[in-house]
Amino acid sequence: MNLQNKRWLFLKKKWFLMAASVALLMTGCAPALQNDDEVTHENGEEQTAIIPSYQISENFYRTIVPFEPGKARGMVVSNLNTRYDIIEFETGLMRIAQEHFSPDNHFFQEGQVLEEDVVRSWLRRKYTDAQLKESEMTEEENLGLNPVDNGEGSIDERNERSPIYLAHIMEHNYLTKKDDNSLQLDGVVIGLALNSVHYYQREQYGAQYEFTIPDEKIEEEGKKIAAQVASRLRAMDKTKNVPITIALFQQAPQNAVVAGNFIAYTHLDAGDKEVNDWKNIDEEYVLFPSVAAEEAHREDATYFLNFKQDVEEYFNNFNGVIGRALYSGGELSSLKIEIPIQFYGKAEAIGFTQFVTGLVMDHFPAYVPIEVSITSTGGPEALIVKEANAEEPYVHIYE
């Protein structure tokens, strides 16, 4: 028996043992959900709510039931450039929230303070007196946080001088349980999505042009906008005495295949009236394979290319392995790999999944959390998840 066949049999046995272990773990250690806490929650009117007793991970917040959709729900889809930005904007905001609102005693709820019409009004440009008169608006309605479109010079120059900086505002609420078995709002986290590229037209229905906004300008304008947001929240009854975190997210261009990243955040304690200091966030998403990855992270790029080469040897003429890595402080903190491929039977999909599972364990450093998604034209085929320093990955093959 040659070496490749021996390796194949080893991986096959290893996979079946792992599947059996997972099944035993799930049946023997399944959490009891009948002990959920029932509390009272005042959101417009007093109502009964349930706090789930089970927390799937220390990194995730429990969400109260019934689920209350955010007041500005759905706007993020139209305001951000890519699905990668949408996902990172929301999940990254939860990561930042943990700096001040522990998942141990805080419960998550979508934003209930900022109404949709308020968010829309804040996302507009600021109007001049003449523009207010033309729009038949009052000064009290002049709430836009983006700069005035001053109309001076050529259209091209105007748009490059006063681009749209603020693309979207996302609100998350964090609740705590009081002694009288009721819930109270104990934290508000606001995400400000900022444009890295300003897209505009010189004439209606004309060609689209773009202006790349310098990084330092994005951060400068984002901090100015955050100061105004903090001031407005402090003027509202619901948030005048609540701790507030505001984070700046720099979204990627429209054609990007990786997400943008958070660049900084500030926190106001309950007694703070205005923003005093900022904490920088050193995060970056990198595409594998890419020239940027090879130049900035050569060792990690080599790990990925060796993995990719071995995967592609399984099927002739296959070339479709893509990785999206998150770097925190210059270190690889997670890697998500996508493998789209056409299968001609379930047995083939199972065999390929076993093969890829072995490669994941062989090719990457143990400390890196890795998630591999294997898909076909029929939808998801398999999911492989390896936690940091785990001796065995979790593998799920979809029916």
N, C-alpha and C positions, 0 to 999 in steps of 0.2 A: 504494500500500500504506500503510495507516494505521500510526500509531506503535506500537500494541499488537502488530500482526502482525510488524512489524520486530523488536520486542523479543523476540517469541516465536521467530523464526528464529535470532536471535543466541544466545539461551539454548540452543536445540536444538543448534546447531553447537558451542557451548562445551561442552555436556555430552558429546557424542560424542568430542571431542578429549581431554577429561579422562579419560573411560573408557578410551580407547586408551592414554593415558599410564600409567594405573594398571596396566593389563594388562602393558605392557612392563616397568614397574618390578617387578612381582611375578615375572615370568618371568626377568628378567635379574639380579635382586638377591636371589633367594630364599636364605635362610641354609642352610648345610650343617649338618645335625643329626647327622651320623655321628660327630662328634668329642666327644660327650658324655663327661664325666668319670665314671669308675667309682670309687667310694670305699667304705669300710667304715663302717657306722653302727651304733652300739650303742644299741638301744632295747629294753631288757629282755634281748635277746640279740643277739650280733653278726650283722649281715647285710650283704649287698651292696646299695648304693644307687647311683643315677645322678643326677648333676647336669646338667641340660640345658645345652648350650653356648649356646643362643640366648636372649637376653633381649629381649622385645618392646618394652620401654621402660625408660629409666633410672629411671622412677617405679614399676616393678614388680619384685618379688622373684622370683627363680627358686625353684621348688618341687622338692624332691627326689622321686625316683621309686624305688620305688613310693610312692604317696600314702598317708599314714597319717592316717586320720580322727581328729579330736580326741576326747579321752576324754569330753568332755561334749557331743559333737556332737548337734545337733538341738534342744537345750533353748532356744536363742535364739528359735525360732519361736513357742513358747508363752509366753515370758516378756516379749517386747516387744510394743508396741501395734500397730504398723503395719509393712508391708513396707518402707516408706521408712526407718523407724528401723533395721530389720534390716540393710539394705544399707549405710546410712551408719555404723552402729556398727562394722561389720567393715572397710569400706574406709577410714573415717576413722582407725581404729586403726593401719592400715598406714601412713597418712600420718605419724602421730605417731611411729611406730617409726623412720622415716627420720632423725629428729633425732639418734639415737644409734647406729643400726644401719644402716650404708650398704648399699644394694642391690648395690653393686659387689662386696662380699666376704661378705655374709650371705645365707643361704638360708632360705626360709620353711618352716615346718611348723606345722600346727594343734597346739593345746595338748596336751602329753603328760604334764604334771605333775599337774594337778588332775583327779582322777577325778570321774565324774558324781555319785556319792553324797556326795563332799566338797562339790562346788558346791551341791547341794541342801541340805546341812546348813548351809552358810554363808548361804544365802538365807532361812532361817527367821528367825522372831523369837527373841530371847533369852527363855529361860524362867525364871520364878521357881522357888524351891525347891518350892513347892506344885505348880506345873505340871509340874515334873520328876517329882515323886512320882506324880502322876496319870498321866503318860505312861509311867511305869516306865523312866525314862532316868537316866543318871548325869551328874554334873557335867562329866565329860570329853566327853560327847556334846552338851553345851550350847554349840554353836558358832554359833548364829544371830547375824548381824550387824545385823539389824533390831531396833528397840527393843521392849521388853517390852510386851505388851498387858496393862496393869495392872488393867483392869476397874473403875476408880473412876469415879464419876459416871455420867451417862447414856451410853448406847451411842454416841450422836452425838458427845458431847464426848470420849469415850475415843478414838474413831477419829481425830478431828481433832487430838488432842494427840500421839498416837503412830502416825503413818501408816507405811506400808511405804515406806521410802526406796529400798532396794536391790532392783532388779528382776532383774538378771542379771549374771553374771560371765563374761567371755570371756577366754580365754588364747591368745596367739600365741607361738610359739617361733622363735628365730633362731639358725641354726647357722653355724659357720665351719669351714673345711677346715684341718686340721693338717698338719704336715710329713710325717707318716707316712701321708698319704693317707686319713685318717679324719676323721669329722665330730664336732664337739663342740658342746654347748649353750652359746651365748655371749651369750644375751639372752632375757629373758622380758618380754613386754608384756601387761599386764592391763588390760582395759576394765571399768569399773564403770558399768553402766547404771542411772541414777537416775530415779525417778518425778517428774514435774512435777505430776501429779494423783494423789491417793489415792482409789481407788474402793472402796466398801464397801456392805454391806447392814445394815440395822438388825435384820433377822430373816432366818432361813434361807428362801431362795427368794423373798425380798421384793424391793422396788424397789431399784435401784442408786442410791446417792448418791455425790457426789464432793466432795473438798476440795482446792482448789488450794494447792500448797505454795509459799511464797515463794522466789524465786530464791536469796536469800542463805542461806536455811535449807537448801536443796538442796546448795549448795556446802559449807556448814559441816558437815553430816552426812556428805557424800561424803568429805571430807578425814579425818574421824574414822574412817570405815570403811576408807579407804585405809591409814591407819596400822596398823590391825589386820591387814589383808591382808599388808602388808609384813613385819610381825613374824612372821606364820605362815609365810610363804614362806622367811624366813631360818632358820626352825627345821627346814626340810626339807632332806634330804641333797642332792637334785638342784639346789636353788636357793640354798643357803647362801652360795655364793661367786660367783654369777652376777649381772651387771648386770640391774636390773629397772626398767621404766617402768610407772607406773600412771596411767591417764587416766580422767577423769570425763566421762560422757556424760549429758546431760539429755534424756531422751526426750520426744517430743511427746505430747499427749493422744490418746485412742483415736480421735477423729473427725478428726484432723489429716490434711491432704493434702500436707504437706511434712514432711521429717524433722526430728528434734531436732538437737542439736549438742553437740560437745565443749566443755567450759568451762574445763578446766585439766588439767595433768599434772605429775607429779613423777618424778624419776629417781634411782635409787640405784646408784652404782658398786659394783664387786665388793666393796669393803671397807666399804661403808656398812651400818650395822645398822638405821637408822630414817630416816623421812622428815624432811628438813630444810627444803626450800623447794619452792615451786610456781611454775609458769609459766602465766599466764592464756592462754586461747585465744579470740580474738575472731572467731568464726564464727557465721553465721546463714543459715538457709534462708528464702527469701521466695517466695511464690506470685505469679505473674503470670497474669491481671490480678487485683488486689485493692486494697482501700482502703489496706492497710498498705504495699503497694509504692508507691502514688501519694504517700503522705504521707512515707515515708522515703527513697525513691529515685525522685524524680519524672522525672528525665531518662531513666533506664533504663526506667521504666514507659512513657514516651512512645515510645521505640524499639520496645518490644514491642507496644504498641497499634497503631502504624502497620503493623508487620509483620502482626499479627493481622487488621487491616482489609483489607489487600491479599490475604491468604490467603482470607478469607471472600468476597471478590468473585469468586473463581474458580468457586465453586458457589453457586447461589442458596439462601438459607435455611440456610446452614451456620454453626454457631457452636460450635466445639469446640476452640479452640487454647488450650493450657495450658502455662505455663512454670514451671519450678522453678529458682530462681537461688541460687547459693551466694555469700555475701559474706564476704570475709576482710579483717579490718581496715577494714571499711566500704566496700571496693572489690569490684565485681563480678568474681569469679574464674572462674565457669563458669555456663553456662545450658543446661538440658535442656528441650526442647520436645516435647510430645506432640500429635499431630494424628490423632485417630481419625475415619475417614471411610468411607463406603460407596462402593466402586467397582463398575462393571459390566463391567469388562474390563481386561486387563493394559495395553493401550495407554493407557487412561485413567489408570491408576496411574503409568505412566512419564511421561506428559505433565505430570501434577500434580507429580511429584517434581522434574522439570526446572524447573518454574515456582517451586516453593518454594526450590530451590537458589539461584536468582538473587536471591530476596528475602532470603535469609540473608546473602548477600554485600553486599547494598545497604543493609540496615537497621541493622546492628549494628556497633559499633566493632571495628576489626581485632584488638585485643588480647584480645578475649573469646573463649574456647573455647566452641563451640556444638555441641550434638548434637540432631538432630531425628529423632524416631521417628514414622513414618507407618504407621498400622495400619488394618485393616478388621475386619469380623466374622470373616473367614477367617484372621486372624493378622497378623503383621508384613508390610508391603508394601515399605518402603524405609527406609534409614538414611542420614542426611546428617551428616557429621562435619567440622567446621572447627576446626582447631587454631589457637592464638593466632598472629596475624600471618601466617597461611598465605595465599598468593595463590590457591590452589585448594582446594576442599573435597574430601573423599573421599565418594563416593556409591555405595551398594550397593542394588540392587533385587533383592528376594528372588524366587526362582523360584516 
